[in-house]
Amino acid sequence: HVRSRRQRQMCIRDRNIPSTAIFDYPTPFHLLRILKQRPQTIDDIPPPWSSSHLSHAGVEAGHALLGSTWRFPGMQVSGKDVANVGTACGDAINLARFIRPGFNNSELSGGCLHGGFVAWADRFDNNFFKISPGQALAMDPQQRLILECGYASMSTAISNHSGHVQASGIFLGIMNVDFKPSDSSVYDATGRAISIAAGRLAFHLGMQGPCMSIDTACSSALVAVHCASQAVRAHECCAALSVAVNLVLAPSASIAFQRAGMLSPDGRCKTFDHQANGYVRGEGIGAQVVSSRVQGRIHLKASLVKCDGRSASLTAPNGNAQTDLIKETLSLSTSTSQYAEMVEAHGTGTSLGDPIEVCAMNRAFEGQHHTLSGVKANIGHLESAAGMAGMASMITQIHQASSFPNGKLKVVNSLLYERPRDKQSALPTQRYQHDTTGSSGVSSFGYSGTIAHLRMRIAMVGASLPPSLRAPCSPRYVGRCFSLHEKMHPFVLDRFGDEQGTTFLSPLVGEVMALVQDHLIRGKIVFPAAGYMEMASAAVSAAGISDAAMLERIFFLQAMVID
């Protein structure tokens, strides 16, 4: 044993190891593996994820979609009950999480009051990813979800074999960042950055393929899947992880959308119905691995991204552009099925947007019958993650060989069927069996003008991964509760603003009462004078005043006695 140890030491001493080796091989495992190979110099051995180790044999029937991992409103566990959410009775819309009973919510009305929210969004297993609690507190909760779902997707899709994971890429769809950390820390610079959201996952998985965050508004998810497919096709990586996330943590964006007339006043998305009056916001995350190395049951046949170009207004849809998009995608997928196609529509539930989409799709299909579904009626519009919800719905329908009904559809919008030939679109209101041998489509249209459509098809019944590439089951996380919101000072919980200035209020209950209840004078609670100083300091901070503030002419006319 001693001789063997001395031999290893002599072997290492004779090695020409550059000072940067610890950065090129950042873990003891990687460095030891290189040293065991006894190279003349450490530079003679390529890293295990080098492109020289990759085989780019494409899948003849298209790219396989693997490792589906989803967390949507109404789901308690990932990927287990999409079918239940997609039924006609499924309704995952609840009161917005930023509504606080007993406080002033005067700016919130109509569509701002409701939304589809994911369960346990505040839970994160920081120990699993070796992240300190302090850093986890400064991280956008979206980054926490990306780590957990992205890791689970990769671990269930491919194993760490011959550098497969290291040679993979990451394409993230994300648009909103509502999170504000409670306290300032050294992690603030990375905690809320959209670019870091993708880079953090690549760092933890050791992935060295293409890595980018994509924001095209509501089409971000499908654009990410398209970019992932293109990267695999161009041999930039052997597999690509596409992720899309959206969390609604603050009311500011909801208020803006409400003022623009985008949200439904009653907080329900009534896709294809004559009472459609806007959408309701929703949350969710989805992750999907696009791979050319393995066979899978669902294949991505074709995808395409285009733009509305010049339309009626900046955010208005363009029916002709949608028709061209779907037509070109159909031609790329070489679909020759005689069966009716299934399509998951963008379907935001607006009186104008739904007819434009359906008529554009009818022109693209040129008389071929197809079935339309819209999961937004059940879980809301997930915005940057909406395309992942559409893919999850369609993949589940393909696996179960059935079409999901359109929730909230009672009376069809008459503008959908203005011409007899438009009736080629079937809008089921009940679940029924459907042949899935044909291709299926998913549409996603961003109010930025970027539009995307993809085609999926079942490859073979019972298809599975080769034994050499089978990965272990999805990891089991032990979540710890972390804050979703900026922690407000108890003295400035409510804020009112007008042209004359800003007013902060805080009711004498809960945490405020706990702070002053020990300040007793003659047996009665008296609000301390120092409390007023603390109020002024908190108000200056909450108002975002960066310059130094000075209090002048302070008078205490009467003590405030709390009964």
Long-range contacts (C-beta under 8 A, 24 or more apart in sequence): 11-35, 11-38, 15-39, 15-41, 15-42, 16-40, 16-41, 16-42, 17-42, 18-42, 18-43, 47-163, 47-166, 48-162, 48-163, 48-166, 49-163, 49-165, 49-166, 49-167, 49-206, 49-208, 50-163, 51-167, 53-162, 53-163, 53-167, 54-163, 54-167, 54-235, 54-238, 55-238, 55-293, 56-235, 56-238, 56-292, 57-292, 57-293, 58-233, 58-292, 59-291, 59-292, 59-293, 59-294, 59-295, 59-299, 61-299, 61-301, 61-457, 61-459, 62-299, 62-300, 62-301, 62-302, 62-457, 62-459, 63-229, 63-232, 63-233, 63-290, 63-291, 63-292, 63-299, 63-300, 64-290, 64-291, 64-292, 64-294, 64-295, 64-296, 64-298, 64-299, 64-300, 64-459, 65-288, 65-289, 65-290, 65-296, 65-298, 65-299, 65-300, 65-391, 65-395, 65-456, 66-156, 66-157, 66-158, 66-288, 66-289, 66-290, 66-291, 66-294, 66-296, 66-465, 67-152, 67-153, 67-154, 67-155, 67-156, 67-157, 67-158, 67-241, 67-287, 67-288, 67-289, 68-153, 68-286, 68-287, 68-288, 68-392, 68-395, 69-149, 69-150, 69-152, 69-153, 69-156, 69-286, 69-287, 69-288, 69-474, 70-149, 70-284, 70-285, 70-286, 70-287, 70-388, 70-389, 70-392, 71-118, 71-119, 71-145, 71-149, 71-284, 71-285, 71-286, 72-116, 72-118, 72-282, 72-283, 72-284, 72-286, 72-379, 72-382, 72-389, 72-392, 73-116, 73-117, 73-118, 73-282, 73-283, 73-284, 73-379, 73-380, 74-116, 74-378, 74-379, 75-118, 75-119, 76-119, 78-149, 78-152, 78-474, 79-392, 82-392, 82-393, 82-396, 83-396, 83-400, 83-404, 85-375, 85-378, 85-379, 86-373, 86-375, 86-378, 86-393, 86-396, 86-397, 86-404, 86-407, 87-378, 87-404, 87-405, 87-407, 87-431, 88-405, 88-406, 88-407, 88-429, 88-430, 88-431, 89-407, 90-378, 90-379, 90-407, 91-378, 91-407, 92-116, 92-282, 92-378, 92-379, 92-380, 93-267, 93-268, 93-280, 93-282, 93-379, 93-380, 96-248, 96-251, 96-254, 97-248, 97-249, 97-484, 98-248, 98-249, 98-250, 98-251, 98-485, 102-507, 102-509, 103-493, 103-494, 103-507, 104-494, 104-496, 104-505, 106-496, 107-251, 107-255, 108-251, 108-254, 108-255, 109-258, 110-258, 110-263, 110-264, 110-265, 110-266, 110-267, 111-254, 111-257, 111-258, 111-262, 111-263, 111-264, 111-265, 111-266, 111-267, 111-278, 111-279, 111-280, 111-281, 112-251, 112-254, 112-255, 112-258, 112-263, 113-267, 114-267, 114-268, 114-280, 115-248, 115-254, 115-267, 115-280, 115-281, 115-282, 115-283, 115-380, 116-280, 116-281, 116-282, 116-283, 116-284, 116-379, 116-380, 116-382, 117-248, 117-282, 117-283, 118-145, 118-247, 118-283, 118-284, 118-285, 120-479, 121-145, 121-247, 121-283, 121-484, 122-481, 122-482, 122-483, 122-484, 123-477, 123-479, 123-480, 123-481, 123-482, 124-148, 124-479, 124-480, 124-482, 125-477, 125-478, 125-479, 125-480, 126-480, 126-482, 127-478, 127-480, 128-475, 128-477, 128-478, 129-204, 133-480, 133-482, 134-185, 134-187, 135-185, 135-187, 135-191, 136-480, 136-482, 137-181, 137-182, 137-183, 137-185, 137-482, 137-483, 138-181, 138-185, 138-187, 138-188, 138-190, 138-191, 139-187, 139-190, 139-191, 139-482, 140-177, 140-179, 140-191, 140-192, 140-197, 141-179, 141-247, 141-249, 141-482, 141-484, 142-174, 142-177, 142-179, 142-197, 142-245, 142-246, 142-247, 142-285, 143-191, 143-196, 143-197, 143-200, 144-482, 145-245, 145-247, 145-285, 146-172, 146-197, 146-198, 146-200, 146-201, 146-243, 146-245, 146-285, 147-200, 147-201, 147-204, 148-477, 149-243, 149-245, 149-285, 149-286, 149-287, 150-201, 150-205, 150-241, 150-243, 150-287, 151-201, 151-204, 151-205, 151-475, 152-287, 152-474, 152-475, 153-241, 153-243, 153-287, 153-288, 153-289, 154-205, 154-241, 154-289, 155-471, 155-472, 155-474, 155-475, 156-471, 156-472, 156-473, 156-474, 157-239, 157-289, 157-291, 157-471, 158-239, 158-289, 158-291, 158-293, 158-294, 158-469, 158-471, 159-469, 159-470, 159-471, 159-472, 161-468, 161-469, 164-238, 164-239, 164-293, 164-469, 165-205, 165-206, 165-207, 166-206, 166-207, 166-208, 167-207, 167-208, 167-209, 167-237, 167-238, 167-239, 168-205, 168-207, 168-209, 168-237, 168-238, 168-239, 168-240, 168-241, 168-289, 169-207, 169-209, 169-210, 169-211, 169-228, 169-231, 169-236, 169-237, 169-239, 169-240, 169-241, 170-198, 170-201, 170-202, 170-207, 170-209, 170-210, 170-211, 170-212, 170-240, 170-241, 170-243, 171-198, 171-210, 171-211, 171-212, 171-214, 171-224, 171-225, 171-227, 171-228, 171-231, 171-240, 171-241, 171-242, 171-243, 172-197, 172-198, 172-201, 172-212, 172-213, 172-214, 172-224, 172-242, 172-243, 172-244, 172-245, 173-213, 173-214, 173-215, 173-216, 173-220, 173-221, 173-222, 173-223, 173-224, 173-242, 173-243, 173-244, 173-245, 173-384, 173-385, 173-387, 173-388, 174-213, 174-214, 174-215, 174-220, 174-244, 174-245, 174-246, 174-384, 175-215, 175-217, 175-220, 175-246, 175-383, 175-384, 176-246, 176-247, 176-248, 176-253, 176-383, 176-384, 178-247, 178-248, 178-249, 178-250, 178-252, 178-253, 179-247, 179-249, 179-484, 179-485, 179-486, 180-250, 180-485, 180-486, 181-486, 182-483, 182-486, 182-487, 183-487, 197-245, 198-243, 201-241, 201-243, 207-241, 209-236, 209-237, 209-240, 210-236, 210-237, 210-240, 215-384, 216-446, 216-448, 216-450, 216-452, 217-383, 217-384, 217-446, 217-447, 217-448, 217-450, 218-346, 218-348, 218-381, 218-383, 218-384, 218-386, 218-444, 218-445, 218-446, 218-447, 218-448, 219-305, 219-386, 219-387, 219-444, 219-445, 219-446, 219-448, 219-450, 219-451, 219-452, 220-244, 220-383, 220-384, 220-385, 220-387, 220-446, 221-286, 221-384, 221-385, 221-386, 221-387, 221-388, 221-390, 221-391, 221-444, 222-303, 222-305, 222-387, 222-390, 222-391, 222-442, 222-443, 222-444, 222-452, 222-453, 222-454, 223-305, 223-387, 223-444, 223-450, 223-452, 224-387, 225-288, 225-290, 225-300, 225-303, 225-387, 225-391, 225-454, 226-303, 226-304, 226-305, 226-452, 226-454, 228-290, 229-290, 229-300, 229-303, 232-290, 232-291, 232-292, 233-292, 238-291, 238-292, 238-293, 239-289, 239-290, 239-291, 239-292, 239-293, 240-289, 240-290, 240-291, 241-287, 241-288, 241-289, 241-290, 242-287, 242-288, 242-289, 242-290, 243-285, 243-286, 243-287, 243-288, 244-285, 244-286, 244-384, 244-385, 244-387, 244-388, 245-284, 245-285, 245-384, 245-385, 246-282, 246-283, 246-284, 246-285, 246-382, 246-383, 246-384, 246-385, 246-386, 247-283, 247-484, 248-281, 248-282, 248-283, 249-484, 249-485, 250-485, 253-281, 254-281, 257-281, 260-315, 262-350, 262-447, 264-349, 268-349, 268-377, 268-408, 269-348, 269-349, 269-376, 269-377, 269-380, 269-381, 269-408, 270-349, 270-377, 270-408, 270-409, 271-345, 271-347, 271-348, 271-349, 271-354, 271-374, 271-376, 271-377, 271-406, 271-407, 271-408, 271-409, 272-347, 272-349, 272-354, 272-358, 272-372, 272-374, 272-406, 272-409, 272-412, 272-413, 272-416, 272-427, 273-349, 273-408, 273-409, 273-410, 273-411, 273-412, 273-413, 274-411, 274-412, 274-413, 274-414, 275-410, 275-411, 276-349, 276-350, 276-351, 276-354, 276-413, 277-349, 277-350, 277-351, 278-348, 278-349, 278-350, 279-348, 279-349, 279-350, 279-376, 279-380, 279-381, 280-380, 280-381, 281-380, 281-381, 281-383, 282-376, 282-379, 282-380, 282-381, 282-382, 282-383, 282-389, 283-380, 283-382, 283-385, 284-379, 284-382, 284-385, 284-388, 284-389, 285-385, 285-388, 286-385, 286-388, 286-389, 286-391, 286-392, 287-388, 288-388, 288-391, 293-469, 294-465, 294-466, 294-469, 295-459, 295-460, 295-463, 295-464, 295-465, 295-466, 296-459, 296-463, 296-465, 297-399, 297-458, 297-459, 297-460, 297-461, 297-462, 297-463, 297-464, 298-395, 298-398, 298-399, 298-456, 298-457, 298-458, 298-459, 299-456, 299-457, 299-458, 299-459, 300-454, 300-455, 300-456, 301-332, 301-333, 301-334, 301-335, 301-439, 301-454, 301-455, 301-456, 301-457, 302-329, 302-330, 302-332, 302-333, 302-454, 302-455, 303-329, 303-452, 303-453, 303-454, 303-455, 304-328, 304-329, 304-332, 304-452, 304-453, 304-454, 305-450, 305-451, 305-452, 306-450, 306-451, 306-452, 307-449, 307-450, 307-451, 308-445, 308-449, 308-450, 308-451, 309-449, 311-449, 314-449, 315-447, 315-448, 315-449, 316-352, 317-352, 317-353, 317-356, 317-357, 317-445, 319-356, 319-357, 319-359, 319-360, 319-363, 320-360, 321-451, 322-356, 322-357, 322-360, 322-361, 322-364, 322-443, 322-445, 322-451, 323-360, 323-361, 323-363, 323-364, 325-364, 325-451, 325-452, 325-453, 326-360, 326-361, 326-364, 326-365, 326-441, 326-443, 326-453, 327-364, 329-441, 329-453, 329-454, 329-455, 330-364, 330-365, 330-455, 332-455, 333-439, 333-455, 333-457, 335-438, 335-439, 335-455, 335-457, 337-437, 337-438, 337-439, 338-438, 339-435, 339-437, 339-438, 340-368, 340-369, 340-370, 340-371, 340-426, 340-434, 340-435, 340-438, 341-365, 341-368, 341-369, 341-370, 341-371, 341-438, 341-439, 341-440, 341-441, 342-370, 342-371, 342-373, 342-394, 342-397, 342-398, 342-403, 342-434, 342-436, 342-438, 342-440, 342-441, 343-370, 343-371, 343-372, 343-373, 343-440, 343-441, 343-442, 343-443, 344-373, 344-374, 344-375, 344-390, 344-391, 344-393, 344-394, 344-440, 344-441, 344-442, 344-443, 345-372, 345-373, 345-374, 345-443, 346-374, 346-386, 346-390, 346-443, 346-444, 346-445, 347-372, 347-374, 347-376, 347-377, 348-376, 348-381, 349-374, 349-376, 349-377, 349-408, 351-413, 351-415, 354-413, 354-415, 354-416, 355-413, 355-415, 355-416, 355-418, 357-443, 357-445, 358-416, 358-422, 358-425, 359-416, 359-418, 359-422, 361-425, 361-443, 362-421, 362-422, 362-424, 362-425, 365-424, 367-421, 367-424, 368-424, 369-424, 369-425, 369-426, 370-424, 370-425, 370-426, 371-403, 371-425, 371-426, 371-427, 371-428, 371-434, 372-406, 372-425, 372-426, 372-427, 373-397, 373-403, 373-404, 373-405, 373-406, 373-428, 374-406, 375-404, 377-406, 377-407, 377-408, 377-409, 378-407, 386-444, 387-442, 387-444, 387-452, 390-442, 390-443, 390-444, 391-442, 391-454, 391-456, 394-440, 394-441, 394-442, 394-456, 395-456, 397-434, 397-436, 397-440, 398-436, 398-440, 398-456, 398-458, 401-433, 401-434, 401-435, 401-436, 402-431, 402-432, 402-433, 402-434, 403-428, 403-431, 403-432, 403-434, 404-428, 404-431, 405-429, 405-430, 405-431, 488-542, 489-538, 489-541, 489-542, 490-515, 491-531, 491-534, 491-535, 491-538, 491-539, 492-535, 492-538, 492-539, 492-542, 495-542, 502-539, 502-543, 504-535, 504-538, 504-539, 504-542, 508-562, 513-562, 516-562, 521-559, 524-561, 524-562, 524-563, 525-561, 525-562, 526-559, 526-560, 526-561, 526-562, 527-559, 527-560, 527-561, 527-562, 529-556, 532-556
